[in-house]
Structures are given as C-alpha cells and as structure tokens.
Amino acid sequence: MSPRVGIVGVGQTKYERDKRNQNLTEIIFEAAAKALADANMSREEIDGVVLAAHDLVDGVAVTSMTAGAAAGAHLKDETRICEDGAFGVALACLEILSGGCGTVLVVSWSKCSDCNLDIITNLNFDPFFCRPFGLNELIAHALQAMRFMSKYNITEQQAAMVTVKNRLNALGNPLAHLQAKVGINDVLSSRVLSWPLKELDVPPRSDGACAIVLAAEQQAKRASDAVAWIKGMGWATDGYYLGDRDLSELPSLSLAAQKAYRMAGIADPLREIDVAEIHDVSSFHELMEYQALGFCALGQAGQFIEQGIFHIDGNLPVNPSGGALSSNPYASTGLVRVAEAALQVMGRAEGHQVSQVQTVLAHGVSGLCAQSNCVFVLSAD
C-alpha cells in the first residue's frame, strides 16, 4: 500500500456488563480522549472522524447527532457507518489514501446493557418471511454452527476448546469483560441457548468503546516511533438471505482475506502471520474463520485447535486478548480486534503480549451469519 497509512494511537475503555456509573457519551469520550493522548495529538490535529455504531442498539435515531461531539467530531469531516468498527478503519484508510485527510480518528461503541439485542437483531431479518418466525442473530448463528458441524464433523468439545483458550488469554488483559478461567466441561454443561450454542459458546454483551488514530506516513512518523502500518486490507459481503447461502462456509471472509494477503504480499498465512485477532462471534465461528482465513485446510480446524496451534504459545496465537468471547461491545468488537492487533505490533499488549511479533492479522464481522467481513494485515515496518 503506497502511500502508507499507520495506526499511531489506541484508546479503549474497560469492557463491563453494565457501566452504570457512565452514560454513553462519557464512555465514548473516554475512548476517544485516550486514543488522542496515545497518539500525542490534540483534537485540532485530527482532519476527519469516522463513527461506527447502530442506532437501534443506542436507542437513538441518527445516534451520531448526540454522540458525535463526545467522539471529537464537532466541526470535523465526519463520516458515519452502520457497520462494525473494523469497517470504519477501512473507510478511514480510504480517506487518507485519497488525500482527503492526513489524520483520522475512528470511534465505535455500544452500551448493550441499555438494549435487548435479541429483539433488535430480529428486526434485521426480512419482515415477511423470516422475522415472524422469531429468527434473531443468536438463532441464525446456531443454524450456521449446525451446518458447519455437520459438514466438517466438528464436535462440541472442539468448539469448547476455543472458549477455554480465549477465556484463558483474557486473564492477561486487564480491559477484558470476562476474566475467569473455564474448562471444557464448564462450556459443555452451560445452559443451552439455541443448540449447539451454549451460554459459554457465545460472547457476553458488553458496554464499552474503542478508538484508534490513523495517519498518513509523514504524520505517523512524527507522531510516534512505534507505528502499526497497514500493509493490506480487504472486505467483502455475502448475500442477505440465509437460504441463498451455504452456511458451512464464509466466502466473503475468504475473499476479503485474499485481497488483504495479496496487497500485503502474504503467500502462506499460517507461517507468515505471527498473531491474529479475529472476530469470534461464537466458538464455532472461530473454527470456521481458521479455514476461511487459510490458517488450515477445509475440515482441519478441529484438529488444529486440538493440537494447540492457535494457543498463545502455539504456531499462530489467535485472540491473545481474549477475543469477543471475553469482551463484546457489539458494534465496536471488530475495531477492538484492530486495536489489539496494533498493540501487538507496537509491543504494547502488556500481559497478553506475544513475543517477536512482526505481522498481525485483524478481522471484523458485520451482518447475519457473518455476512460481511473485513480483514487487515498490520506490520511493524
């Protein structure tokens, strides 16, 4: 990618079940202010602001009208997307690469304690054919998990290993929502929500916000000695209707990854990527994502998780931060993956830092059954 774009600042709140001591604007301001301070920049030095949030989750029509000022967007070149925050990073990169901005602040948030996501995600379905059946995101993910299990002989135990891994990783992340070690039997015996998804197979619903500062090459070098350079990126969207798709596969993720790999010059992701922060919308979906990202061949995800290849001390550590299975501020979960990937590249991930990191993959999801996917390859040079 030329000219280059780098991440120079990261700001995150603590992710919690219910931030009763803070309202939404205070949460947003905290993340944005931390990102600017981390980048050694004032708000006046920011050219543009990208906001990523969902009106229905916030309970406000055009939520950026009330949240924009807290995110630093007042009198700035403001752009809003109704997608996961990872897609806001892609938009910010395009704004910088086009020459429209030299520096962009990306801010995303959710206060899940103030809403009912089961009802909200039901409203995302077709109002005539799907919504009356009570479909919501959880049930759709369960249907997808069943199809994946059936096609590739994935077991509930193998999916449980993903939860065990990510929750163990979260113990080293002071910002994680869930910080308690669990075992395979804990996952398997947890309450069934929509089979095969059990309570510990799916992410919590968290309050929190995340923000990052991106800058063109010259501004990035002036701002910080430790820059996470965006070497490749790609995004793709699958069809809307679940019946039109083979739910055992994630073709939009495969396509997005191929674009990012081609731009970054990655030929063998399992060998060339040091760490991956991926959007684990469920334990089963993380296994699906291993295959779609080319970390293993089709049908090998279960074997690879059993062999410990994706553990924090394995060949390719996946979600050393604990992933969404430990913290899930909904609209900003993908942006958290990008932020955590940047911290790994910068060597600043503290208790969950992986040693000798050069190249990191970050991934965000939006839409029903992982309809839309966005992938970034970050590098230290």
C-alpha positions in Angstrom: 0.0 0.0 0.0 1.5 3.3 -1.1 1.5 5.9 0.3 1.4 4.2 3.7 -1.2 4.5 6.5 -0.3 3.7 10.1 -2.1 3.4 13.4 -0.5 5.7 15.9 -2.9 5.8 18.8 -5.2 3.3 20.6 -7.9 4.0 23.2 -10.2 1.5 24.9 -12.4 1.6 27.9 -12.7 -1.3 30.4 -15.4 -3.6 29.0 -18.1 -4.4 31.5 -21.6 -5.9 31.8 -23.1 -2.7 32.9 -21.3 0.7 33.1 -23.9 2.2 35.4 -21.5 4.9 36.6 -21.1 6.2 33.0 -23.6 7.3 30.4 -23.0 6.6 26.7 -21.4 9.9 25.8 -18.9 9.6 28.7 -17.9 6.1 27.5 -17.3 7.4 24.0 -15.4 10.5 25.2 -13.1 8.3 27.4 -12.1 6.1 24.4 -11.6 9.0 22.0 -9.6 11.0 24.5 -7.3 8.0 25.3 -6.6 7.4 21.6 -5.7 11.0 21.0 -3.4 11.1 24.1 -1.8 7.8 23.0 -1.1 9.4 19.6 0.4 12.5 21.2 -2.2 14.6 19.2 -4.8 17.1 20.1 -8.3 17.1 18.6 -7.3 20.1 16.5 -4.7 18.0 14.7 -7.3 15.5 13.5 -8.7 16.1 10.0 -11.5 13.6 10.0 -13.6 11.4 12.3 -15.3 8.1 11.4 -18.0 6.9 13.7 -19.3 3.3 13.7 -22.5 2.5 15.7 -26.0 1.1 15.4 -29.0 3.4 16.0 -31.2 0.5 17.3 -28.5 -0.6 19.9 -28.1 3.0 21.1 -31.9 3.6 21.0 -31.4 6.9 19.2 -32.3 7.9 15.6 -29.1 9.0 13.9 -27.0 8.3 17.0 -24.0 10.3 15.7 -26.0 13.5 16.3 -25.8 13.0 20.0 -22.6 11.0 20.2 -20.5 12.8 17.6 -19.3 15.6 19.8 -18.2 13.2 22.5 -16.2 11.3 19.8 -14.4 14.5 18.8 -16.4 15.0 15.6 -17.6 18.6 16.2 -16.8 20.8 13.2 -14.7 17.9 11.7 -15.0 16.0 8.4 -17.4 13.4 9.9 -18.4 10.2 8.3 -20.8 7.6 9.9 -21.2 3.9 9.1 -23.8 1.5 10.4 -21.3 -1.4 10.5 -18.8 -2.9 12.9 -16.0 -0.5 13.7 -13.5 -2.5 11.7 -15.2 -1.3 8.5 -14.7 2.3 9.8 -10.9 1.6 9.7 -11.2 0.7 6.0 -13.1 3.9 5.4 -10.5 6.0 7.3 -7.7 4.4 5.2 -9.5 5.3 2.0 -9.9 8.9 3.2 -6.2 9.2 3.9 -5.1 7.4 0.7 -7.3 9.6 -1.4 -5.6 12.7 0.1 -8.8 14.0 1.7 -7.4 13.6 5.2 -3.9 13.3 6.8 -5.2 12.1 10.1 -8.4 10.3 11.0 -9.9 9.3 14.4 -12.1 6.1 14.3 -14.5 5.7 17.2 -17.0 2.9 17.8 -19.1 2.0 20.8 -22.1 0.1 22.3 -23.9 0.1 25.6 -25.5 -3.3 25.4 -26.9 -3.1 28.9 -29.4 -0.4 27.6 -31.0 -2.7 25.0 -32.2 -6.1 24.1 -30.1 -7.5 21.3 -32.4 -10.5 20.7 -35.3 -8.2 19.8 -33.1 -5.8 17.9 -31.4 -8.4 15.7 -34.8 -10.0 14.9 -35.6 -6.6 13.2 -32.7 -7.2 10.9 -34.5 -10.1 9.2 -36.9 -9.9 6.3 -40.3 -8.7 7.8 -42.4 -11.1 5.8 -40.6 -14.4 5.6 -38.1 -14.5 8.4 -39.0 -12.1 11.2 -42.3 -13.7 12.2 -40.5 -17.0 12.9 -38.6 -15.3 15.7 -35.2 -15.5 14.0 -32.5 -13.4 15.6 -28.8 -13.3 15.4 -28.3 -16.0 18.1 -30.6 -18.4 16.4 -29.1 -17.7 13.0 -25.6 -18.3 14.3 -26.8 -21.6 15.8 -28.2 -22.7 12.4 -24.8 -21.8 10.8 -22.9 -23.7 13.6 -25.1 -26.8 13.0 -24.4 -26.7 9.2 -20.6 -26.3 9.9 -20.6 -29.2 12.4 -22.5 -31.5 10.0 -20.2 -30.8 7.0 -16.8 -31.0 8.7 -17.5 -33.4 11.6 -16.8 -30.7 14.2 -17.6 -31.7 17.8 -18.9 -29.6 20.6 -15.8 -30.4 22.5 -13.6 -28.9 19.8 -15.7 -25.7 19.9 -15.4 -25.6 23.7 -11.6 -25.6 23.3 -11.9 -22.3 21.6 -13.8 -20.8 24.6 -11.3 -22.3 27.0 -8.4 -20.8 25.0 -9.8 -17.3 24.7 -11.0 -17.1 28.3 -7.6 -18.2 29.5 -6.0 -15.5 27.3 -8.3 -12.8 28.8 -6.7 -13.3 32.2 -3.8 -11.3 30.9 -6.0 -8.5 29.5 -7.0 -6.0 32.3 -9.7 -4.5 30.0 -11.5 -7.8 29.3 -15.1 -8.1 30.5 -14.9 -11.8 31.5 -11.8 -12.7 33.4 -12.4 -16.2 34.8 -10.8 -19.4 33.7 -13.2 -22.1 32.4 -12.8 -25.7 31.5 -14.3 -27.8 28.7 -16.8 -29.4 31.0 -17.9 -25.9 32.1 -18.6 -25.0 28.5 -20.4 -28.2 27.6 -22.6 -28.1 30.7 -23.5 -24.4 30.4 -27.1 -23.5 29.6 -28.2 -24.3 26.0 -29.3 -21.0 24.3 -30.0 -22.4 20.8 -28.4 -25.7 20.1 -25.5 -26.2 19.5 -24.7 -22.8 21.1 -24.5 -22.8 24.8 -24.0 -19.9 27.1 -20.2 -20.2 27.1 -20.1 -20.7 23.3 -21.2 -17.1 22.7 -19.8 -13.7 23.6 -21.0 -11.7 26.6 -22.9 -8.5 25.9 -20.6 -5.7 27.0 -20.6 -2.0 27.5 -17.6 -0.1 26.2 -15.9 1.9 23.4 -12.8 1.8 21.3 -11.0 4.4 19.2 -7.8 4.4 17.1 -5.9 7.2 15.3 -4.7 6.6 11.8 -2.3 8.9 9.9 -0.5 9.2 6.6 3.1 8.2 6.6 4.7 11.5 7.4 2.3 12.4 10.1 2.6 8.9 11.6 6.4 9.1 11.8 6.2 12.5 13.5 3.6 11.2 16.0 5.2 8.0 17.2 8.3 5.8 17.0 6.0 2.7 17.3 3.6 2.6 14.3 1.4 -0.3 13.2 1.5 0.0 9.5 -1.5 -1.2 7.5 0.1 -3.4 4.8 -3.0 -4.9 3.4 -6.8 -4.8 3.7 -9.8 -6.3 2.1 -13.5 -6.5 2.6 -16.5 -8.4 1.0 -20.2 -9.0 1.5 -22.2 -12.2 1.0 -25.9 -12.4 0.2 -28.6 -11.2 2.6 -31.0 -14.2 2.6 -29.7 -17.1 4.6 -31.4 -19.6 2.3 -29.3 -18.3 -0.6 -26.0 -19.2 1.1 -24.1 -22.3 2.1 -23.8 -21.5 5.8 -21.0 -24.0 6.3 -18.6 -21.6 4.5 -17.6 -18.0 4.9 -16.9 -17.0 1.3 -16.9 -13.2 2.0 -14.2 -13.7 4.6 -12.1 -15.8 2.3 -12.4 -13.2 -0.4 -11.6 -10.3 2.0 -8.6 -12.2 3.3 -7.3 -13.0 -0.2 -7.4 -9.3 -1.1 -5.6 -8.3 2.1 -3.0 -11.1 1.6 -2.3 -10.1 -2.0 -1.9 -6.4 -1.0 0.5 -7.3 1.9 2.4 -10.0 -0.1 1.3 -12.8 2.2 1.5 -16.3 0.5 1.3 -18.6 3.5 -0.7 -17.0 6.3 0.0 -19.8 8.8 3.7 -19.2 8.5 3.9 -15.5 7.7 1.4 -14.2 10.3 2.6 -14.0 13.9 -0.6 -13.2 15.7 -4.3 -13.0 14.6 -7.1 -11.1 16.3 -10.3 -12.4 14.8 -14.0 -11.7 15.4 -15.2 -14.8 17.2 -19.0 -14.4 17.0 -19.2 -17.8 18.6 -16.7 -20.6 19.4 -17.9 -22.5 16.3 -17.4 -19.4 14.2 -13.8 -19.0 15.2 -13.2 -22.6 13.9 -14.9 -21.6 10.6 -12.7 -18.5 10.4 -9.5 -20.5 10.7 -10.5 -22.3 7.5 -11.7 -19.2 5.7 -8.6 -17.2 6.5 -6.4 -20.0 5.1 -4.8 -20.9 8.5 -5.7 -24.5 7.8 -7.3 -26.6 5.1 -11.1 -27.2 5.0 -12.0 -29.8 7.6 -8.8 -29.3 9.6 -10.0 -26.6 12.1 -11.0 -29.1 14.8 -7.7 -31.0 14.6 -5.7 -27.7 14.7 -7.4 -26.5 17.9 -6.8 -29.9 19.5 -3.1 -29.6 18.7 -2.8 -26.2 20.3 -1.7 -24.5 17.1 -3.8 -21.4 17.9 -3.0 -21.1 21.6 -1.0 -18.1 22.8 2.2 -20.3 22.8 1.3 -22.1 19.6 2.4 -21.6 16.0 -0.1 -18.9 15.4 -1.6 -17.3 18.5 -5.3 -16.3 17.9 -7.0 -13.8 20.1 -4.4 -13.4 22.8 -6.6 -10.5 24.1 -9.4 -13.0 24.8 -11.4 -12.1 21.7 -15.1 -11.4 21.6 -15.8 -14.5 23.8 -14.3 -12.4 26.6 -15.4 -8.9 25.6 -18.1 -7.9 23.2 -19.1 -4.3 22.9 -21.1 -5.3 19.8 -20.7 -2.5 17.2 -17.1 -2.0 18.2 -15.9 -5.6 18.6 -14.1 -5.6 15.2 -12.5 -2.3 16.0 -11.2 -3.8 19.2 -9.6 -6.6 17.1 -7.8 -3.9 15.1 -6.7 -2.0 18.2 -5.4 -5.2 19.9 -3.6 -6.2 16.7 -1.9 -2.7 16.6 -0.9 -3.1 20.2 0.7 -6.4 19.4 2.7 -4.9 16.6 3.8 -2.0 18.8 4.8 -4.4 21.5 2.4 -2.8 24.0 -0.1 -5.5 24.7 1.2 -5.9 28.3 0.1 -9.1 29.9 -1.1 -10.7 26.7 1.8 -9.6 24.5 3.2 -12.3 22.2 7.0 -12.2 21.8 8.7 -11.4 18.5 5.7 -10.0 16.7 6.2 -8.6 13.2 3.0 -9.2 11.3 -0.6 -9.4 12.7 -4.0 -10.0 11.2 -7.1 -8.3 12.4 -10.7 -9.2 11.3 -14.1 -7.7 11.8 -17.6 -9.1 11.1 -20.9 -7.4 10.4 -24.3 -8.8 9.4 -26.2 -12.0 9.9 -24.2 -15.2 9.9 -21.0 -13.3 9.2 -22.4 -11.8 6.0 -19.8 -9.1 5.7 -16.1 -9.4 6.6 -13.1 -7.0 6.8 -9.5 -8.1 7.1 -6.3 -6.1 7.8 -2.7 -7.1 7.8 -0.6 -4.9 10.1 3.2 -4.8 10.2 5.9 -3.2 12.3 7.7 -1.9 9.2 
